[in-house]
Amino acid sequence: GVTMDEALDEWHRRADGTCTANYGFHMAIAEWGPDSAAQMQRMRDAGVSSFKTYLAYDHLKLTDAETLQCLECVRDLDAVLCVHCENGDIVNELQREVLAAGITGPEGHPLSRPAEAEADAVSRLLYLANIAGAKVNVVHLSTELGLEVIRAARTRGQQGIFVETCPQYLTLDDTRYLEAGEDGFAGAKYVMSPPLRKPADIAALRDAVRAGEVDSIATDHCSFNLHGQKDRGVGDFTKIPNGGPGIEHRPAVMATTFEGELGPMELMRLMSEGPARVFGMWPRKGRLAEGADADICVWDPSARWTISAATQQQAVDYTPYEGMEAHGRARLVYVNGVLAARDGAPTGEKPGTYVRR
């Protein structure tokens, strides 16, 4: 019921003049109508070169036919479509079956969202993108099955496939859903979609990262407090708000867990240059060179510190990486030439501006 124009205006209202970092917007498309293509053109004119659609969640997902129409517009606009790839109908049915079996806690979440639901949606997306000739970004890839689908499409010669994964899918497995904690509900911390997967999936994705098959490592950061928000789902895992915090700790978690395997150039490709290329900001962003913006991170690889909710800047009451000893930290962060953060804490400066792409 909200137009893309109204949505963009609202997010500019929230962001303009308030941000420490530079920012751009993906435009989420949760419904498709006769004027959607015209709205997308106006978004492109406003510097939005990436859109987001869903193949899951009843209140967000588009049909395959609508997704195809959207992809055709994306092609004509030389934009990219980011897609949440899970088969929503299958998830809905499995949620019903899992609850009917008496499984109501966080452990029901991964049971209702199997790897096959992701792989099926990735496959459908890539075939639709091939029909349209459009560029797509498979976001938060979490499974070996989904990775195999992408490899098959690339082997067939399909172009314009970008792949994103996240630190949680490279480090944490689905045994986390069995954590009890003080209130028996600690597994809810990890209720995000797609869910954490098996150790074999982690190994496959890490191999893909090392092999250069992944274009970017993002976070899908979407934080809810365990107490007061996620605990609304006590007794029914389908009511646990989906999402987890991670944006603050992404660089340190990746530098630590890939220590000795990925060097600074590889880490920067995955966390800076890759996203800049995918989302239409290269060469202004994602490189250190004359003519590019003065967004500079001075990284201290010798820093040793412990990740903890007690010391994080993220406004949430937990971190999935609690207690992890991190190797390396951002000593200084400059945004547009202004010192915006020092030793993991903001300086209070707000130099961030909107990036037209």
Secondary structure, DSSP 8 states (H G I E B T S, - for coil): ---HHHHHHHHHHHHTTT-SS-B---EE-----TTHHHHHHHHHHTT--EEEEESS-TTT---HHHHHHHHHHHHHTT-EEEEE---HHHHHHHHHHHHHTT--STTHHHHTS-HHHHHHHHHHHHHHHHHHT-EEEETT---HHHHHHHHHHHHTT---EEEEE-HHHHH-BGGGGG--TTTT-GGGGG--SS--B-HHHHHHHHHHHHTT---EE--------TTTTGGGGTT-GGGS------TTTHHHHHHHHTTTTS-HHHHHIIIIIHHHHHTT-TTTSSS-STTS---EEEEEEEEEEE--TTT-SSSSS--TTTT-EEEEEEEEEEETTEEEEETTEE-S-----B---
